[in-house]
Amino acid sequence: MTVQSKTVGVLASGGLDSSILLAHLLGQGHRVQPFYIRQGLFWQQHELAGLRQYLEAIATPRLLDLVVLDLPLADLYSGHWSLTGQETPAHDSPDEAVYLPGRNALLLVKAAVWCQLHGIEQLALAPLGTSPFEDAGENFLADFESALNRGAMRRVQFLSPFGKMNKEQVMALGTKLPLQLTFSCISPSGGLHCGRCNKCAERQNAFRIASLHDHTPYANSPPTTNH
């Protein structure tokens, strides 16, 4: 059955930015189709569980059931920290340390084809204007959109509503959301945020700059050094 074209697809990781984006689009009156791309990465079991809880908490009739698509990367990322959980980028590492080769292209391609097959004309993702990664930028998204639409029976447009915003501005949109249910750790411990990895540092800083209390349970106290 074809979904109405006014529906917006959203690549949802379960982290702060994409979770806020889901609620933001719902608040604008859109029907929202969330996608999660399961790639077998070390943290994804907990990330997906957190996303399901968050979606349940913000559920409305316009929020469609989560679509989980599998794109295993074990053969491509063999031995990489994202699969092994070893030598994960630490709290004080630069953002570039968590770069995963081809990440956005891999995420986009499967969700975009699903949208084309089901008549969804727009697919949104949540990179910020401050992202250091070129494959999260406007030029990449325009080029990749053009390539995927060549020869396709239906077109899909990529949206990046937060592409001109910084973390503080995005967090301001989420002040009334159950952000404690989101998950953004790459080295979980006992199902909890580790409190010591690069993404935990980013998360802690996001709450700090937004002057919001961080209700996230961490397995370890964060280091005293700044990220």
QUIURUR-V622192 format. One record per run of one state. SS is the DSSP state (A for helix, B for strand, O for the rest). FROM is the first residue (numbers start at 1). LEN is the number of residues. If there is no record, write none. Layout:
ss=<SS/SS>
from=<FROM/FROM>
len=<LEN/LEN>
This chain:
ss=<O/B/O/A/O/B/O/A/O/B/O/B/O/A/O/B/O/A/O/A/O/B/O/A/O/A/O/B/O/A/O/A/O/B/O/B/O/B/A/O/B/O>
from=<1/8/12/16/28/32/39/44/58/63/64/67/71/81/85/90/91/95/99/103/119/122/125/134/137/138/150/157/160/167/173/179/182/189/190/192/194/197/198/210/218/219>
len=<7/4/4/12/4/7/5/14/5/1/3/4/10/4/5/1/4/4/4/16/3/3/9/3/1/12/7/3/7/6/6/3/7/1/2/2/3/1/12/8/1/9>
